């Protein structure tokens, strides 16, 4: 199944402008073009975009994503490098999650305090 750039953008939760930018940045090297040079997105392209979005949404810079794409294009002999990149990104995400858990606890504590104060003043 082939979809337009707008349909692909909608499916991955990005804008068509962002997809064009990703293509210019070399993040979608296997993207094909149909008649009149129109981009043609296949299911594999959508899955690839979902991975790019995952990496970007978890804070990986474009330059690192580009390096990941290059490694993928170079073949299986780059698997150790890709594994290391993804392990590093996973570690970064785990650190972010731990930090967010700390913030969530602080918010929960403040909510509990406010509710306790409100309960005392309402009694």
C-alpha positions in Angstrom: 0.0 0.0 0.0 1.3 3.4 -0.9 0.3 6.6 0.8 0.9 10.3 0.2 3.2 12.4 2.3 0.2 13.9 4.1 -1.2 10.5 4.9 2.2 9.3 6.1 2.6 12.4 8.3 -0.8 11.8 9.9 0.0 8.1 10.5 3.2 8.9 12.4 2.0 12.1 14.1 4.3 14.5 12.3 3.8 17.2 9.7 4.5 16.9 6.0 7.0 19.7 6.4 8.9 17.5 9.0 9.0 14.6 6.6 10.4 16.7 3.9 13.0 18.0 6.3 13.9 14.4 7.4 14.3 13.5 3.7 16.6 16.5 3.1 18.7 15.5 6.2 19.2 12.0 4.8 17.0 10.2 7.3 14.9 8.5 4.7 17.4 7.2 2.1 15.1 4.5 0.7 12.1 6.7 0.0 10.9 6.3 -3.5 9.3 8.8 -5.8 6.4 8.1 -8.2 5.2 10.0 -11.2 6.1 13.6 -11.4 8.6 13.2 -8.5 5.9 12.8 -5.8 7.1 11.0 -2.7 5.6 7.5 -2.3 5.5 6.1 1.2 5.2 2.4 1.7 4.6 0.5 4.9 8.3 0.0 5.5 8.8 3.8 5.2 6.1 4.3 7.8 7.8 1.9 10.2 11.1 3.6 9.6 9.5 7.0 10.3 8.1 5.6 13.6 11.6 4.6 14.6 13.0 8.0 13.7 10.2 9.7 15.7 10.9 7.4 18.7 14.6 8.4 18.6 13.8 12.1 18.1 11.1 12.2 20.8 13.5 10.6 23.3 16.1 13.4 22.6 18.4 11.9 20.0 19.9 14.7 17.9 19.4 14.7 14.1 23.1 14.2 13.6 23.0 11.0 15.7 19.8 9.8 13.9 21.6 10.4 10.6 24.6 8.3 11.8 22.2 5.6 12.8 20.6 5.7 9.3 24.1 5.5 7.8 25.0 2.5 9.9 21.7 0.7 8.9 22.5 1.4 5.2 26.0 0.0 5.6 24.7 -3.5 6.5 24.9 -6.0 9.2 28.5 -5.5 10.0 27.4 -2.3 11.8 25.1 -4.1 14.2 27.5 -3.7 17.2 27.6 0.1 16.6 23.8 0.3 16.2 23.3 -1.8 19.4 25.6 0.6 21.2 23.7 3.6 19.9 20.4 2.2 21.0 21.7 1.1 24.4 23.0 4.6 25.0 19.7 6.1 24.0 17.9 3.6 26.2 20.1 4.6 29.1 19.3 8.3 28.5 15.6 7.6 28.4 15.8 5.6 31.7 17.6 8.6 33.3 14.9 10.9 32.0 12.2 8.6 33.3 13.8 8.5 36.8 14.0 12.3 36.8 10.3 12.5 35.8 9.3 10.0 38.5 11.0 12.3 41.1 9.0 15.3 39.7 5.8 13.3 39.8 6.4 12.4 43.5 7.0 16.0 44.3 3.7 17.0 42.6 1.8 14.1 44.3 3.2 15.2 47.7 2.1 18.8 47.1 -1.4 17.6 46.0 -1.7 15.5 49.1 -0.7 18.5 51.3 -3.3 20.7 49.6 -6.0 18.1 49.9 -5.2 17.7 53.6 -5.3 21.4 54.2 -8.6 21.7 52.3 -10.1 18.8 54.3 -9.1 20.5 57.6 -10.7 23.8 56.5 -13.8 22.1 55.2 -14.4 20.2 58.5 
